[in-house]
Amino acid sequence: MNKAIKKIAVVGPESTGKSTITQQLARHYQTAWVPEYARYYCAALTADCTLQDEINMFHGQIALEESVLANAEKGFIFCDTTFLTVKIWSDQMLGQTPQMVLDALPKRPYDLYLLMDIDLPWQEDPLRDFPHLREHFMGIWHHELRALGANYVVVNGLENRFKNAVKAVEDFLIKEI
């Protein structure tokens, strides 16, 4: 992994605009971005998700990230979520997290997390499950990021969400790069 490249992760509960903001930020800064591996993986599932599926998504997200990092030309990239999502979903859906995920979390930090707020209207999607648990998951994201000692900023706003995300990135970049 190229340590000189800063990683900015866009994370949060379902239907908070993570993929949209990640792509907008990458275009705005003309830099690379890492898509969410789990979206593609889950779209192909034909049965309920298992612990092995979560392990597969963990490895897939890391492989995608490593591939983008290896080819990154700027000093930073954007990541549409991280494998911290594997921990959150494994705990919620399966009652446990694979040990390899727990072991990797403190070893693979991100330089900045943009935690997308739940202030956007819910958008139906076959891969989304919990419109009624958005506050619950927002609390979990705060808890998990604090447990990692993560540098994170909550990004909110219906009209100014992208502008607020850019401001958070600019504030970070001024300090870091």
C-alpha positions in Angstrom: 0.0 0.0 0.0 1.2 3.5 -0.9 1.4 5.3 2.4 1.9 8.7 0.7 -1.7 8.5 -0.6 -4.3 9.8 1.8 -7.5 7.9 2.0 -10.8 9.7 2.5 -13.7 7.4 3.3 -17.4 8.3 2.7 -19.4 6.2 5.2 -22.8 6.1 6.9 -26.1 4.4 7.1 -28.1 3.3 4.1 -29.5 5.9 1.7 -27.4 8.8 2.8 -25.8 9.6 -0.5 -22.4 7.9 0.0 -21.9 6.7 -3.6 -23.2 10.0 -5.1 -20.9 12.1 -2.9 -17.9 9.9 -3.5 -18.2 10.1 -7.2 -18.9 13.9 -7.1 -15.8 14.5 -4.9 -13.6 12.4 -7.2 -14.8 14.3 -10.2 -14.4 17.7 -8.4 -10.8 16.9 -7.3 -10.0 14.9 -10.4 -8.8 11.9 -8.4 -9.5 8.2 -8.1 -12.2 6.6 -6.1 -12.9 3.1 -4.8 -16.5 1.8 -5.4 -18.4 -0.2 -2.8 -17.6 -3.8 -3.4 -20.5 -5.1 -1.3 -23.1 -3.5 -3.6 -21.9 -5.7 -6.5 -21.5 -8.7 -4.4 -24.9 -8.5 -2.7 -26.6 -7.9 -6.0 -25.4 -11.3 -7.2 -26.5 -13.2 -4.0 -29.2 -15.9 -4.4 -29.6 -16.7 -0.7 -29.3 -14.9 2.6 -25.9 -13.4 3.4 -23.7 -15.6 5.5 -20.6 -15.0 7.6 -18.5 -16.3 4.6 -20.2 -13.8 2.4 -19.1 -11.0 4.8 -15.5 -12.4 4.7 -15.7 -12.3 0.9 -16.9 -8.7 1.0 -14.1 -7.8 3.4 -11.5 -9.2 1.0 -13.2 -7.7 -2.0 -13.3 -4.2 -0.6 -9.6 -4.4 0.4 -8.6 -5.7 -3.1 -10.5 -2.9 -4.8 -8.9 -0.3 -2.6 -5.4 -1.7 -3.1 -6.0 -1.7 -6.9 -7.0 2.0 -6.9 -4.2 2.9 -4.5 -1.6 1.3 -6.8 -2.7 3.4 -9.7 -3.5 6.7 -7.8 -1.7 9.7 -9.2 -2.9 12.4 -6.8 -2.1 12.6 -3.1 -5.5 11.3 -2.0 -8.4 9.0 -3.1 -12.0 8.7 -2.0 -13.4 5.4 -0.8 -17.2 4.7 -1.2 -17.5 3.1 2.3 -14.9 0.8 3.9 -14.8 -2.7 5.3 -16.0 -1.2 8.7 -19.4 -1.7 7.0 -18.7 -5.5 7.2 -18.4 -5.2 11.0 -21.6 -3.2 11.3 -23.6 -5.5 9.1 -22.1 -8.7 10.5 -23.0 -7.6 14.0 -26.5 -6.6 13.0 -27.4 -9.4 10.8 -25.4 -12.4 12.1 -24.6 -11.4 15.7 -20.8 -11.6 15.2 -18.0 -10.2 13.2 -15.3 -12.3 11.6 -12.1 -12.1 13.7 -10.0 -11.2 10.6 -12.2 -8.0 10.2 -11.7 -7.1 13.9 -8.0 -7.6 13.6 -7.7 -5.5 10.4 -9.7 -2.5 11.6 -7.0 -0.8 13.6 -4.3 -1.7 11.1 -6.0 -0.2 8.1 -7.0 3.4 9.1 -8.4 6.1 6.8 -7.1 9.6 7.1 -10.6 11.2 7.1 -14.0 9.8 7.3 -17.0 11.7 5.9 -20.0 10.4 7.9 -23.1 11.1 5.8 -26.0 12.2 7.9 -29.5 10.6 7.7 -31.2 13.9 6.7 -31.8 12.8 3.2 -35.1 11.2 2.3 -35.1 7.4 2.1 -34.6 6.0 -1.4 -36.0 2.6 -2.1 -33.4 0.1 -3.4 -33.6 -3.7 -3.4 -30.3 -3.8 -1.5 -31.5 -1.6 1.3 -33.2 -3.1 4.3 -33.8 -0.8 7.3 -35.6 2.5 6.6 -36.9 2.4 10.1 -33.5 2.0 11.7 -31.6 5.0 10.3 -31.1 6.7 13.7 -30.0 3.4 15.2 -27.3 2.9 12.5 -26.2 6.5 12.7 -25.5 5.9 16.4 -23.6 2.8 15.5 -21.4 4.6 13.0 -20.6 7.3 15.6 -19.7 4.6 18.1 -17.5 2.6 15.7 -15.7 5.6 14.4 -15.0 6.9 18.0 -13.8 3.4 19.0 -11.3 3.6 16.2 -10.2 7.0 17.2 -11.1 8.1 13.7 -10.8 11.6 12.3 -14.4 12.1 11.1 -16.8 14.9 10.1 -20.6 14.6 9.8 -21.7 15.8 6.4 -25.3 16.9 6.2 -27.6 19.1 4.2 -30.2 18.5 1.5 -29.2 21.4 -0.8 -25.6 21.9 0.4 -24.5 18.3 1.0 -21.8 18.4 -1.7 -20.6 21.9 -0.7 -20.4 20.7 2.9 -18.4 17.6 1.9 -16.0 19.8 -0.1 -15.5 22.1 2.9 -14.7 19.1 5.1 -12.2 17.8 2.6 -10.7 21.3 2.1 -10.3 21.7 5.9 -8.5 18.3 6.0 -6.3 18.9 3.0 -5.1 22.3 4.3 -3.8 20.5 7.4 -2.5 17.3 5.8 -1.2 17.8 2.3 
